[in-house]
Amino acid sequence: MAGSHDLGFDPWDPAFVADPYPAYAELRARGRVIRYEPTDQWLVPHHADVSALLRDRRLGRTYQHRFSHEDFGRTPPPPEHEPFHTLNDHGMLDLEPPDHTRIRRLVSKAFTPRTVERLKPYVHGLAGDLVAALVRDGGGDLLRDVAEPLPVAVIAEMLGIPETDRAQLRPWSAAICGMYELNPSEETAAQAVRASLEFSECLRELIAARRKEPGEDLVSGLIAAHDEDDDRLTEQEMISTAVLLLNAGHEATVNATVNGWWALFRNPGQLAALRADHSLVPSAIEELMRYDTPLQLFERWVLDDIEIDGTTIPRGSEIAMLFGSANHDPDVFERPERLDLARTDNPHISFSAGIHYCIGAPLARIELAASMTALLQQAPALTLAAEPRRKPNFVIRGLEGLTVEVGG
């Protein structure tokens, strides 16, 4: 066990955020668990430990199913943050069994493989249209013109959100996701609270409309979902589920798209191989998700004392599992710093694992494949027009934009 100040791990340093991977290598060399004072967390950098802890029932995304804030030695969130926590705490991602089991089972009845499969033509058609517009313009911002509009429109279409409300979805999502960074500011919290209230109200109206007149959309499916005991989702659970699907779905897909293309532009040999052989698209998507994952860190609470490599992590502690580091662990990935689009043995954990494995992973893969295929087909000479700027965030990793030219 060691301090980490001397290892270059500093989530607020732009140089670290730009390229955290050398610091991760230092952390892995230092040990299996490292105390990090600035966030009062234990960092876990190795793939085997991260993978095991994601499945360990002694850890939880929440502790409130077993302990009060006081029992757990934590300060309750300020009352003015309540709308954000109400929204967040009723979503699957921040629940543990039995609540998590019940909600995921009911959501899975509505969010089926068939639902996702049915969206495929819509996703590919929209991706083709967005890329066609980019080509007509001779280029543009890949983030603004393709990466962002695609997953937002797909989730909105799937949920059945009216066209008039769709422009707000991206700003609401960005504001809410600000709370997942380390030590968010009061201004970030205020924006998240406002977005939580507005988004919840929009969904409340949509749920009321679908109760009167059900459709083919996911909100109608969530209303109808029930089990053999006629257990159903509450209105708040439906709202929180819809917001989680939007936030997790499009934050991950948007950032995976631009992080991925930025990595391809920096690795021209791999990009040339992909352009020569489009059958590489599925393995390319998995490799780009591994190489520069949009979610770098995933937090869990220690509900019962655990031991890692002889160090006892006491109940009440918070563990920060470093997905970005785990995905570059040389014990699991051969030459992890090398981008290899043909990599077949690729157990990356960018979609998490265990009971919190991403329910939207199949949809994310369809979206990523649709935009990548459309760009390869319609813009085979796509080039980078300007060096992109990284967003200052560490936990959710992305770019401010990615300016491209279509080329000859």
Legacy VTK file of the C-alpha trace (Angstrom):
# vtk DataFile Version 3.0
C-alpha trace
ASCII
DATASET POLYDATA
POINTS 408 float
0.000 0.000 0.000
1.376 3.423 -0.898
0.495 7.030 -1.429
-0.128 7.993 -5.030
0.863 11.660 -5.226
4.266 10.700 -6.621
2.770 8.410 -9.269
1.259 11.055 -11.525
-2.342 10.081 -10.695
-4.095 13.441 -10.526
-7.661 13.613 -11.928
-7.544 17.438 -11.914
-4.317 17.773 -13.897
-4.961 18.387 -17.639
-1.750 16.544 -18.536
-2.929 13.452 -16.645
-6.434 13.664 -18.154
-4.905 13.970 -21.638
-3.041 10.666 -21.175
-3.616 8.795 -17.901
-2.150 5.508 -19.155
1.502 5.989 -18.061
0.266 6.861 -14.540
-1.889 3.725 -14.539
1.208 1.642 -15.338
2.918 3.218 -12.289
-0.102 2.402 -10.121
-0.164 -1.229 -11.274
3.551 -1.528 -10.548
3.039 -0.054 -7.073
0.478 -2.615 -5.953
-3.030 -4.000 -6.105
-4.668 -1.335 -3.966
-3.509 2.242 -3.341
-4.962 4.734 -0.870
-5.751 8.088 -2.503
-6.250 10.832 0.079
-7.654 13.668 -2.117
-10.863 11.698 -2.803
-10.725 9.445 0.289
-10.775 6.346 -1.924
-8.901 3.118 -2.515
-7.702 2.832 -6.129
-7.775 -0.620 -7.731
-5.768 -0.692 -10.994
-5.467 -4.402 -11.968
-7.866 -6.210 -14.323
-8.190 -9.356 -12.172
-9.113 -7.342 -9.055
-11.492 -4.987 -10.868
-13.206 -7.933 -12.533
-13.560 -9.824 -9.238
-14.740 -6.772 -7.259
-17.449 -5.971 -9.833
-18.951 -9.363 -8.909
-18.285 -9.170 -5.135
-21.512 -8.885 -3.118
-19.595 -7.331 -0.200
-19.445 -4.157 -2.293
-22.366 -2.024 -3.405
-23.187 0.984 -5.550
-25.273 2.094 -2.570
-25.187 1.339 1.158
-28.611 2.723 2.005
-30.325 -0.675 1.692
-28.297 -1.709 4.773
-27.042 1.380 6.586
-27.994 4.970 7.287
-25.521 7.697 6.284
-24.634 8.060 9.979
-24.078 4.295 10.497
-21.763 4.342 7.524
-19.802 7.354 8.754
-20.930 9.516 5.816
-22.453 12.976 5.680
-25.912 12.939 4.040
-26.131 14.946 0.795
-27.420 18.517 1.227
-31.253 18.780 1.043
-31.040 21.049 -2.009
-29.458 18.144 -3.982
-32.492 15.938 -3.297
-34.024 16.031 -6.834
-30.795 14.653 -8.317
-30.534 11.900 -5.692
-34.206 10.918 -6.035
-33.672 10.509 -9.764
-30.300 8.771 -9.438
-31.118 6.497 -6.489
-34.110 4.836 -8.177
-32.135 3.748 -11.248
-30.678 0.254 -11.582
-27.098 1.458 -11.652
-27.243 2.768 -8.090
-29.313 -0.006 -6.529
-28.384 -3.369 -5.068
-30.454 -6.562 -4.612
-33.275 -7.081 -3.945
-34.354 -3.732 -5.497
-31.853 -3.994 -8.340
-32.939 -7.560 -9.180
-36.611 -6.596 -9.284
-36.162 -3.462 -11.413
-33.688 -5.050 -13.846
-36.037 -8.022 -14.316
-38.986 -5.723 -15.086
-36.944 -3.410 -17.342
-35.604 -6.464 -19.226
-39.224 -7.399 -20.079
-39.526 -4.104 -21.985
-35.909 -3.631 -23.143
-35.640 -6.950 -24.968
-33.167 -8.131 -27.625
-36.115 -7.898 -30.052
-36.674 -4.216 -29.135
-33.012 -3.530 -29.907
-33.015 -5.605 -33.095
-36.117 -3.747 -34.316
-34.188 -0.458 -34.054
-31.348 -1.646 -36.311
-32.741 -0.288 -39.630
-33.531 3.066 -37.953
-29.993 3.284 -36.495
-28.263 2.424 -39.769
-30.538 4.728 -41.782
-29.946 7.665 -39.437
-26.175 7.052 -39.283
-26.093 7.009 -43.098
-28.037 10.277 -43.299
-25.830 12.044 -40.733
-22.636 10.962 -42.494
-24.095 11.938 -45.899
-24.690 15.470 -44.562
-21.106 15.601 -43.212
-19.802 14.545 -46.649
-21.941 17.144 -48.450
-20.410 19.828 -46.212
-16.890 18.577 -46.959
-16.379 17.786 -43.271
-17.234 19.308 -39.909
-17.232 18.345 -36.244
-17.622 14.577 -35.987
-18.839 15.006 -32.390
-21.549 17.556 -33.158
-22.567 16.245 -36.590
-22.547 12.456 -36.138
-21.485 11.147 -32.709
-23.972 13.178 -30.641
-27.151 13.241 -32.719
-27.152 9.484 -33.425
-27.505 7.931 -29.931
-29.677 10.813 -28.640
-32.136 10.303 -31.509
-32.071 6.514 -31.070
-32.819 6.647 -27.332
-35.491 9.321 -27.909
-37.047 7.168 -30.643
-36.918 4.087 -28.429
-38.482 5.862 -25.443
-41.036 7.645 -27.638
-39.986 11.163 -26.574
-41.758 13.756 -28.763
-39.627 15.658 -31.308
-40.342 18.953 -29.512
-38.554 17.768 -26.336
-35.530 16.135 -27.980
-33.305 19.224 -28.191
-33.142 19.301 -24.373
-31.994 15.713 -23.928
-28.281 16.244 -24.511
-27.962 19.323 -22.209
-29.985 17.563 -19.482
-27.834 14.465 -19.725
-24.553 16.423 -19.668
-25.699 18.372 -16.578
-26.746 15.235 -14.680
-23.546 13.336 -15.620
-21.470 16.186 -14.159
-22.327 14.731 -10.733
-20.392 11.537 -11.525
-17.054 13.367 -11.578
-14.825 13.340 -8.482
-15.780 16.053 -5.925
-18.260 17.986 -8.146
-18.613 21.731 -7.487
-21.734 23.448 -6.119
-22.398 24.932 -9.551
-22.258 21.444 -11.110
-24.686 20.195 -8.456
-27.104 23.094 -9.067
-27.127 22.383 -12.817
-27.701 18.662 -12.169
-30.616 19.418 -9.832
-32.266 21.726 -12.379
-31.825 19.165 -15.168
-33.179 16.388 -12.926
-36.347 18.374 -12.207
-36.944 19.351 -15.847
-36.186 15.921 -17.298
-38.370 14.188 -14.677
-41.283 16.504 -15.458
-40.938 15.810 -19.205
-41.028 12.042 -18.556
-43.914 12.330 -16.076
-46.016 13.947 -18.813
-44.945 11.287 -21.316
-45.842 8.449 -18.901
-49.271 9.999 -18.256
-49.882 10.237 -22.030
-48.790 6.603 -22.608
-51.001 5.327 -19.783
-53.967 6.788 -21.700
-52.709 5.772 -25.120
-49.991 3.068 -25.165
-47.648 2.846 -28.167
-44.848 0.602 -29.411
-42.213 2.588 -27.479
-40.160 1.602 -24.441
-42.075 3.875 -22.033
-45.282 2.005 -22.945
-43.341 -1.228 -22.411
-42.125 -0.098 -18.970
-45.719 0.769 -17.970
-46.945 -2.650 -19.113
-44.054 -4.694 -17.646
-45.097 -6.918 -14.734
-44.119 -10.251 -13.237
-46.164 -13.267 -12.133
-47.073 -11.484 -8.876
-48.221 -8.453 -10.913
-45.340 -6.427 -9.483
-44.815 -3.290 -11.606
-42.389 -0.394 -11.827
-43.354 2.730 -9.876
-43.540 6.012 -11.775
-40.240 7.132 -10.205
-38.547 3.855 -11.213
-39.732 4.348 -14.810
-38.445 7.938 -14.854
-35.082 6.927 -13.360
-34.763 4.024 -15.811
-35.450 6.250 -18.818
-32.889 8.828 -17.642
-30.298 6.113 -16.953
-30.782 4.672 -20.449
-30.288 8.088 -22.004
-27.318 9.097 -19.852
-25.439 5.814 -19.913
-26.467 5.086 -23.487
-25.475 8.245 -25.169
-22.618 9.504 -22.977
-20.830 6.207 -23.585
-21.616 6.011 -27.309
-20.769 9.663 -28.052
-17.426 9.451 -26.265
-16.579 5.978 -27.598
-17.135 7.319 -31.136
-14.848 10.354 -30.870
-12.247 8.680 -28.636
-12.213 5.847 -31.171
-11.745 8.004 -34.269
-9.101 10.099 -32.515
-7.237 6.852 -31.750
-7.587 5.750 -35.397
-6.175 9.042 -36.684
-3.182 8.606 -34.343
-2.669 5.043 -35.641
-2.765 5.424 -39.440
-1.607 1.846 -40.096
-4.603 0.456 -38.199
-6.971 2.903 -39.896
-5.646 1.800 -43.307
-6.236 -1.858 -42.364
-9.824 -1.047 -41.340
-10.473 0.861 -44.576
-9.147 -2.108 -46.554
-11.270 -4.636 -44.662
-14.647 -3.533 -43.265
-15.167 -6.986 -41.734
-12.826 -5.730 -38.969
-15.564 -3.354 -37.693
-16.861 -5.619 -34.850
-13.386 -6.351 -33.420
-12.342 -2.721 -34.047
-15.214 -1.484 -31.870
-14.201 -3.788 -29.001
-10.543 -2.749 -29.319
-11.320 0.977 -29.430
-13.559 0.580 -26.343
-10.621 -1.101 -24.591
-7.927 1.250 -25.839
-9.504 4.491 -24.595
-12.647 3.665 -22.638
-15.277 6.406 -22.150
-15.729 5.380 -18.472
-12.398 5.472 -16.657
-13.495 4.889 -13.086
-16.386 3.102 -11.347
-17.030 3.576 -7.629
-18.414 1.104 -5.114
-18.889 1.137 -1.346
-17.407 -1.507 0.967
-20.397 -2.981 2.849
-18.349 -5.613 4.734
-14.589 -5.575 5.349
-12.612 -7.017 2.447
-8.941 -7.825 2.011
-6.872 -7.105 -1.091
-3.303 -8.368 -1.156
-2.991 -8.342 2.632
-4.562 -4.881 3.053
-7.880 -4.756 4.896
-10.329 -2.291 3.347
-12.799 -1.525 6.143
-16.562 -1.235 5.845
-17.548 2.340 4.972
-14.645 2.809 2.544
-15.085 3.700 -1.097
-13.275 1.777 -3.817
-12.458 3.362 -7.175
-12.055 0.667 -9.815
-9.894 2.022 -12.628
-11.438 0.647 -15.825
-8.918 2.491 -17.994
-6.045 0.862 -16.127
-7.649 -2.612 -16.083
-8.104 -2.403 -19.873
-4.335 -1.787 -20.237
-3.176 -4.523 -17.862
-0.336 -6.473 -19.546
-1.271 -9.567 -17.485
-4.444 -9.795 -19.598
-3.739 -7.935 -22.852
-0.668 -8.584 -24.966
1.093 -5.259 -25.697
-1.820 -3.264 -24.244
-0.466 0.131 -25.365
-0.695 -1.006 -28.986
-3.951 -0.445 -30.862
-4.710 -3.752 -32.586
-8.074 -3.772 -34.386
-7.757 -7.497 -35.108
-7.295 -8.329 -31.388
-9.511 -11.354 -30.723
-8.802 -12.112 -27.058
-10.288 -8.904 -25.655
-12.054 -9.224 -22.267
-12.250 -5.442 -21.739
-14.546 -4.220 -18.963
-15.754 -1.004 -20.571
-19.362 -2.244 -20.200
-18.703 -3.263 -16.553
-19.446 -6.821 -15.314
-21.554 -8.760 -12.850
-25.091 -7.599 -12.021
-24.281 -4.065 -13.231
-23.189 -5.198 -16.705
-24.487 -2.555 -19.121
-28.038 -3.464 -20.194
-27.606 -1.203 -23.236
-24.360 -2.797 -24.504
-26.028 -4.510 -27.523
-27.584 -1.179 -28.589
-24.278 0.694 -28.112
-22.505 -1.853 -30.335
-25.148 -1.418 -33.077
-24.782 2.391 -32.930
-20.984 2.295 -33.002
-20.985 -0.170 -35.906
-23.552 1.902 -37.834
-21.618 5.181 -37.618
-18.239 3.540 -38.252
-19.524 1.629 -41.305
-21.221 4.742 -42.730
-18.008 6.773 -42.327
-15.833 4.052 -43.888
-18.201 3.705 -46.867
-19.099 7.339 -47.511
-15.924 9.119 -46.335
-13.091 6.679 -47.121
-10.501 9.487 -47.079
-11.644 11.104 -43.803
-8.802 13.070 -42.208
-8.268 15.049 -39.029
-8.460 18.813 -39.647
-7.321 20.082 -36.222
-5.833 18.690 -33.033
-8.796 18.034 -30.697
-9.081 19.285 -27.124
-9.867 16.868 -24.317
-12.769 17.606 -22.015
-11.433 18.433 -18.532
-13.426 15.536 -17.001
-11.591 12.414 -15.895
-14.287 9.873 -14.981
-16.300 10.262 -18.202
-13.606 10.611 -20.856
-14.247 12.477 -24.087
-13.300 15.309 -26.424
-14.674 18.836 -26.833
-14.968 18.109 -30.565
-13.256 16.328 -33.447
-12.915 18.431 -36.605
-12.574 16.360 -39.766
-12.309 16.847 -43.531
-13.788 14.424 -46.014
-10.751 14.474 -48.313
-10.645 13.513 -51.965
LINES 1 409
408 0 1 2 3 4 5 6 7 8 9 10 11 12 13 14 15 16 17 18 19 20 21 22 23 24 25 26 27 28 29 30 31 32 33 34 35 36 37 38 39 40 41 42 43 44 45 46 47 48 49 50 51 52 53 54 55 56 57 58 59 60 61 62 63 64 65 66 67 68 69 70 71 72 73 74 75 76 77 78 79 80 81 82 83 84 85 86 87 88 89 90 91 92 93 94 95 96 97 98 99 100 101 102 103 104 105 106 107 108 109 110 111 112 113 114 115 116 117 118 119 120 121 122 123 124 125 126 127 128 129 130 131 132 133 134 135 136 137 138 139 140 141 142 143 144 145 146 147 148 149 150 151 152 153 154 155 156 157 158 159 160 161 162 163 164 165 166 167 168 169 170 171 172 173 174 175 176 177 178 179 180 181 182 183 184 185 186 187 188 189 190 191 192 193 194 195 196 197 198 199 200 201 202 203 204 205 206 207 208 209 210 211 212 213 214 215 216 217 218 219 220 221 222 223 224 225 226 227 228 229 230 231 232 233 234 235 236 237 238 239 240 241 242 243 244 245 246 247 248 249 250 251 252 253 254 255 256 257 258 259 260 261 262 263 264 265 266 267 268 269 270 271 272 273 274 275 276 277 278 279 280 281 282 283 284 285 286 287 288 289 290 291 292 293 294 295 296 297 298 299 300 301 302 303 304 305 306 307 308 309 310 311 312 313 314 315 316 317 318 319 320 321 322 323 324 325 326 327 328 329 330 331 332 333 334 335 336 337 338 339 340 341 342 343 344 345 346 347 348 349 350 351 352 353 354 355 356 357 358 359 360 361 362 363 364 365 366 367 368 369 370 371 372 373 374 375 376 377 378 379 380 381 382 383 384 385 386 387 388 389 390 391 392 393 394 395 396 397 398 399 400 401 402 403 404 405 406 407
